[in-house]
Amino acid sequence: MWWGAFLLKIFDKPLSSEEEKIYLKKCREGDLEARNKLIEKNMRLVAHIVKKYACADRDTEDLLSVGTIGLIKAVNTFDMNKSIRLATYAAKCIDNELLMLLRSDRRKSREISIYEPVGKDKEGNEINLIEIIGTSEDTVVEDYELRQDVKKLYSAVEKKLTDREREIIIMRYGLYGTQEITQREIAQKMNISRSYVSRIEKKSS
């Protein structure tokens, strides 16, 4: 989309690693100017992530606003002791905020469609979809979201994990129809430490 390239041009370039550390330190000391600088210098990241949701039924301005909320949360909660850049952590926070927005939109959309009339009974009364499927609105939405989350989980397992990590996560959570087992059982089975299993589990979460 043309606006994606435009947004990336108007936002400031990101800080260097050293500059970022300086501003993060000042921010943690209560310097609001440093906090604002961290937000401004990472707005390109927000614009970049928003591009992924260009096909969503939302104005770009709305997506940018919500993405910025995620960025602000990231700046406020980032742990400087972690061995990652702020952008890595912020990307997840921004993505989460945007996904929550779109899930909320999807839920509202389904609320409308689930109550739309689909016919009439013998007495001439309108019948809606919720009456036909015989379940609650919340259950339908939750089932749909669960199926979507499961698809994303399996996709992440296949694409982002190494063979060893994948094997551990499959056993830990009982994926692909396998039996879920404990960290201790995995450690004994693979002849590795329980702490290593725990690290893999945390890394994959």
C-alpha positions in Angstrom: 0.0 0.0 0.0 1.2 3.5 -0.9 0.4 4.9 2.5 2.7 2.3 4.2 5.8 3.6 2.5 4.6 7.2 3.1 4.2 6.5 6.9 7.7 5.0 7.1 9.1 8.1 5.5 7.5 10.6 7.9 8.5 8.9 11.1 12.0 9.4 12.6 14.7 6.8 12.1 15.2 4.5 15.1 17.8 5.1 17.8 21.1 3.3 17.8 21.7 0.7 20.4 23.8 3.0 22.6 21.3 5.9 22.2 18.5 3.6 23.2 20.2 2.5 26.4 20.8 6.2 27.4 17.2 7.1 26.8 15.9 4.0 28.5 18.0 4.7 31.6 16.7 8.3 31.7 13.2 7.1 31.2 13.5 4.7 34.2 14.6 7.7 36.2 11.4 9.5 35.4 12.5 11.6 32.5 9.3 12.2 30.5 11.3 13.8 27.6 13.3 10.6 27.3 10.2 8.5 27.4 8.6 10.6 24.6 11.8 10.3 22.5 11.7 6.5 22.8 8.1 6.5 21.6 8.8 8.9 18.7 11.8 7.0 17.5 9.9 3.8 17.4 6.8 5.0 15.5 8.3 3.6 12.3 8.0 0.2 13.9 4.3 0.8 14.6 3.8 1.9 10.9 5.6 -1.2 9.7 3.5 -3.6 11.8 0.2 -1.8 10.8 1.1 -2.6 7.2 0.4 -6.2 8.0 -3.2 -5.4 8.8 -3.9 -3.2 5.7 -6.7 -5.6 4.6 -8.5 -5.2 7.9 -11.8 -3.3 7.9 -10.3 -0.4 9.9 -8.9 3.0 9.0 -5.1 3.3 9.0 -5.4 6.1 11.6 -7.3 3.8 14.0 -4.7 1.0 13.6 -1.9 3.5 14.2 -3.5 4.8 17.3 -4.0 1.3 18.7 -0.5 0.3 17.7 0.9 3.4 19.5 -0.8 2.2 22.7 1.1 -1.0 22.4 4.3 0.9 21.9 3.7 3.1 24.9 3.0 0.0 27.0 6.2 -1.5 25.8 8.3 1.6 26.7 6.7 1.6 30.1 7.3 -2.1 30.9 10.5 -2.9 29.0 13.1 -4.6 31.2 16.5 -3.1 30.4 18.2 -6.2 31.9 16.9 -8.4 29.0 19.4 -9.1 26.2 17.0 -7.9 23.5 16.4 -4.5 21.9 13.3 -2.5 22.8 12.0 -2.9 19.3 11.8 -6.7 19.6 9.8 -6.5 22.8 7.7 -3.6 21.4 6.8 -5.5 18.2 5.0 -8.1 20.3 3.1 -5.5 22.4 2.0 -3.6 19.2 0.9 -6.8 17.5 -1.1 -7.9 20.6 -2.9 -4.5 20.8 -3.8 -4.7 17.1 -5.0 -8.3 17.4 -7.2 -7.5 20.4 -8.8 -4.7 18.4 -9.5 -6.9 15.4 -10.8 -9.7 17.6 -13.1 -7.3 19.2 -14.3 -6.1 15.7 -14.8 -9.7 14.7 -16.8 -10.5 17.8 -19.1 -7.5 17.2 -19.5 -8.6 13.6 -20.5 -12.1 14.6 -22.9 -10.7 17.2 -24.7 -9.0 14.4 -24.8 -11.9 12.0 -25.7 -14.5 14.6 -29.0 -12.6 15.4 -29.9 -12.0 11.8 -33.3 -13.5 10.7 -32.8 -16.6 8.6 -36.5 -17.5 8.1 -39.9 -17.8 9.9 -41.6 -20.6 11.8 -45.1 -21.9 11.2 -46.6 -19.0 13.2 -44.8 -16.5 11.1 -42.3 -15.6 13.8 -38.8 -14.8 12.7 -36.1 -17.4 13.4 -32.4 -16.3 13.8 -29.2 -18.3 13.5 -28.6 -18.5 17.3 -31.9 -20.4 17.7 -31.1 -22.8 15.0 -27.6 -23.8 16.2 -28.8 -24.0 19.7 -25.9 -22.5 21.5 -24.9 -19.1 23.0 -23.3 -16.3 21.2 -20.3 -16.4 23.5 -19.7 -20.1 22.8 -19.8 -19.6 19.1 -17.3 -16.7 19.2 -15.0 -18.6 21.7 -15.0 -21.7 19.5 -14.1 -19.7 16.4 -11.3 -17.8 18.2 -10.0 -21.1 19.7 -9.8 -22.7 16.2 -7.9 -19.6 14.9 -5.5 -19.6 17.9 -4.8 -23.3 17.4 -4.0 -22.7 13.7 -1.6 -20.0 14.7 0.0 -22.2 17.3 0.7 -25.1 14.9 2.0 -22.7 12.3 4.4 -21.1 14.9 5.6 -24.6 16.0 6.4 -25.6 12.4 8.0 -22.4 11.3 9.8 -20.8 14.3 11.1 -23.7 16.4 14.1 -25.9 15.8 13.5 -29.7 15.6 14.6 -30.2 19.2 12.5 -27.3 20.5 9.5 -28.5 18.4 9.8 -32.0 19.9 9.9 -30.6 23.5 6.8 -28.3 22.9 4.8 -31.1 21.3 5.4 -33.4 24.3 4.9 -30.6 26.8 1.5 -29.5 25.5 0.3 -32.7 23.9 0.1 -31.4 20.4 -0.8 -33.5 17.3 -2.9 -35.8 19.4 0.0 -36.8 21.7 -0.2 -37.2 25.5 0.8 -34.1 27.5 3.6 -34.8 29.9 5.5 -32.8 32.6 8.8 -31.0 32.3 10.4 -33.6 34.5 9.2 -36.5 32.3 10.5 -34.7 29.1 13.9 -34.2 30.8 14.2 -37.8 31.7 13.0 -39.0 28.3 15.4 -36.8 26.4 18.3 -37.0 28.9 18.4 -33.2 29.4 17.9 -31.0 32.4 14.5 -29.8 33.6 15.7 -26.2 33.5 16.5 -26.6 29.8 13.0 -27.8 29.1 11.7 -24.8 31.1 13.8 -22.4 29.1 12.5 -23.8 25.8 9.0 -23.5 27.1 9.4 -19.9 28.1 11.2 -19.0 24.9 8.3 -20.5 22.9 5.6 -18.7 24.8 
